[in-house]
Amino acid sequence: MKHQLVIVLDFGGQYNQLIARRVRDHGVYCEVKPYTTPLDELRAMDPIGIIFTGGPNSVYLESSPHVDPAIFTWGVPILGICYGCQLMAHTLGGRVTAAQEDSAREYGKTATYFETGCRLFRGLPETSVTWMSHGDYMEKVPEGFTLAARSDACPNVAIADEERGFYGVQFHPEVEHTQYGGDMLRNFLYEVCHAAGDWTMGDYKRSAVASLREKIGDGRVLLALSGGVDSSVAAALLAEAVGEQLTCVFVDHGLMRKNEGNEVEQAFSKWAMNFIRVDAEERFLAKLAGVDDPERKRKIIGEEFIRVFEEEAKKVGAVDYLAQGTIYPDVIESGVGNAAVIKSHHNVGGLPDYVDFKEIVEPLRLLFKDEVRRLGRELGLPEYLVSRQPFPGPGLAIRVIGEVTKDKLDILREADAIFREEMAKAGEDKKLSQFFAALTNMRSVGVMGDGRTYDYALALRAVNTADFMTADWARIPFELLDRVSVRIVNEVPHINRVLYDITSKPPATVEFE
Ligand code: XMP
C-alpha cells in the first residue's frame, strides 16, 4: 500500500531527524532528503507537503544552500523553519539581512504572539513560548504573505500565504521548548496538507523488513546481541527480514541480572535464526578475580567481550554484514543529507577490526529510543525486553563494589530481583528512569534471632533524569522501601542492612562505580 508522504528538505540543521520523527508521530510517513535532490526526483515522490529545515547559513550569501525556485510553482504546500523560512522569503522576493541590533537576534525561549486565524496556529492560544535560534532577520516579507506571529523584538516571527499553502516560522516547532510546536506541525499536516494519517509503526516495520531483504539479498549477517533494547530490536527486525541468514551471538558474561540470560534467549526462540548463547561466566570471573578498580573492571570486561565474540565469529566464518543496534541519538549528525557523520557509536567497541565482514548494517539508525521500543512491540518482543531500563555493558560487575565474586553476584541478583519485583507491584517502576541494587563492600554488625551477624550492607538506588547527565534521587514511598528492606534481609542470606541512596548526580553518579 502506498502512503502519503511528507518530505523534509535538509539544509543542514541540527534538528532535521527530529522534524521527521515529529511528523511520523502524527501518523504521516516522512523522508529526509538533501536540499540538493533534483526537483524532478522530489516531484516523482509525490509528497503532500514539504518542510524546509533550519541550517547554519545565511540565505543572502551566494555560497549558502538554495532551492530551485520552481519548487514554489508546483503547487505543493511548504513549511519553512528558521533558515527554511528565510530561504522561502529570500527566494520569493523578500529581504533577509543580518540583524543589526542584538535585540533582533533571538536565542532561546521567547514569548510569541500568534494570529490564530492562520491555519498553522488554529485552535492554539494567542500567546505562548517558542524556541528561537536565529541571527538573521526578515526585513521585508515577500508579496502575498501576511504576518502571522510576532515577538517583542521581531514583528515577523511567522509569515503565511494561505492561498498557496506557504508558511514560514523563525522558531523551531519541533523542539520541546516550543510550547505548542507539536500542534503547529499537526496543523500543517492536517489543516494545510490534508493528511489522512495513514502511517503506523506496523507500516514502518513492513517497509524496513522489505528494504533489509533487498539490501541483504542472500548475504549472511552477524550481530552481537547484548539483551539491551537496541540490539534486541535490531536482532528481531533482521530475524524477521532474513531469518536463517542471521546469526546472533549472545555473550552471557555471568554479570546479568536474575533470569536475564534465559529471558533474552526465550524472547528470540520464535524466529528461525541462528542464536548462539555463549556461556562465558567462568572466563569473565577468572579475569576479574582480585580486581577492585572500577575502570580496570570495565576494561577487562570490554576486552574479554571482544575476544569471546571474535572466537564465535571465526566459527561462523565469513559474513557479508555486521549488524549493529546504533540508534539516532548515538549518531551525532551534521552535514547536509546525512553526509558527514562526526561520531558513530559502536555498541561493541572495536569489533569491526576483529571480524571478517564487508559492510555494517544499522537498521535503527534513524529511530529515536521510544520509536525503537514501539518497533520492538510491533515485532512481538516481550514488554520486559522493550521497556527495559538502561543496563551498563559491564553489568553487575560495577554494582558489586570492590572485588567481584560469584557469591557476591548471586547475593546481589537475589536482592535486586526483590527490589524490582516490589517496585513493579507498586507501579513505581514505570515512573523512574533507572533503579537497581548495589552490593556495598561494607560489612556491619546486626542481630538476627538471638545471634549476632556480621554481613553485607545493600544499597538501593532510584533516579529520575532526562538525559543521564544529571539525575535526581527518587522520592519513592517509605512504605515501599520498608517492604523491600524487610523482604531482602529475610530472604537473602548475608545481607543484614539495607541503605537508600539519597544523593543526586552531581555530585554522585548514577552507578556506584
Ligand atoms: P553514571 O554512573 O555515569 O551513569 O552516572 C549514567 C548512565 O550510564 C550507565 N553506565 C554505563 N553504561 N557502560 C555502559 O554501557 C558503562 O560502563 C556504564 N557506566 C554507567 C548507567 O547505568 C546510567 O544509565
Residues whose N, C-alpha, C, O or C-beta is under 5 A from the ligand:
A	BS01	XMP	P390 F391 P392 G393 P394 F468 T509 V510 E511
